[in-house]
Amino acid sequence: MGQKVSRIGVLTSGGDSPGMNACIRAVVRTGLFHGLEVFGVLRGYSGMIDDEIQPMDSKSVANIIQRGGTILKTARSKEFRTSEGRTRAYANLQKHGIDGLVIIGGDGSFHGAKTFSNEFNIPCIGVPGTIDKDIAGTDFTIGFDTAVNTAVQAIDKIRDTADAHDRLFIIEVMGRDAGYIALHSGISTGAEHILIPERKTDMEALLISLQEKEKRRKLVNLVVVAEGDDFGGANEVSKIIRERLPNTDIRVAILGHIQRGGSPTCLDRVIASRMGYAAVGSLIEGRHNVMVGIVNNRIHYTPLDNAVKAKQRISEDWMKIFKILAS
Ligand code: ATP
């Protein structure tokens, strides 16, 4: 617990994710409700360094809850990794009298926040905004639900055409080094195989399974691959299947950035609103260096240190359920 705040800044940093706007709205309106002045920092930490900082009022966040992207823009800043960059950023915060920050972003952004807060003793509250869902200390991250639903809608469409032609589709979804989008979208579209970074990909076993299913005339349409799978993405996987099973009719679909955009789902809007509200409450209560998350449907605080280091685990049960249902 630390000092009280009166002027707070909010920024979005790292990769964008649908629902960030709903969170900005919650931070601004909760801050105003409590009599704080609220400032929007444009382009993440770059905007802090370049003094792209503007006052926000209730109207400035009107009509954004349903919009993907982020009205504050987001960026990755090399300069913020340097002591000179962070010193300039702090000088700009001082100029505006900002004495507390809400950072909506991923683990990299929290790492930066922690360093900054330690150097300048300014309270920083992290809010997990990432489609990858790769942050410990929360059951949800803002944007994951929208991204995975976008993937599901796209995969359903691909299944129609795959089925019509008896084709095998290798579909690559986002998630960087986390397999959550692949796991959830694969289970919910009835994919026959899911390849994720959290499990070593056994390509021989996949090839044997495809051959065996071909023999018993089980139509295999969909293999969902996480972009960060240890074997490689959809192109690498399809290459080896083509080499080893030359009679299989294969196509590759890389879903790409459509998974980042679009109107946030109800779930993402609700968690973004709850987390934004709680983040401001945390600053008012004098918390320092924590990430606001939701665990078992309750607001949960995790020291930024732990939010940075730990990754969520995928339990064996999930893989077992998937294997039984896809057999
Ligand atoms: P996403 O999960 O969507 O990629 P992220 O927050 O992890 O989001 P990063 O690019 O890793 O995205 O981090 C965002 C920004 O945070 C970086 O561009 C940099 O400015 C800052 N940052 C990250 N790590 C550090 C660090 N060790 N020290 C200072 N700043 C950092």
Residues whose N, C-alpha, C, O or C-beta is under 5 A from the ligand:
A	BS01	ATP	S13 G14 G15 Y45 A75 R76 S77 K78 F80 R81 G105 G106 D107 G108 S109 H111 G112 T115 G129 T130
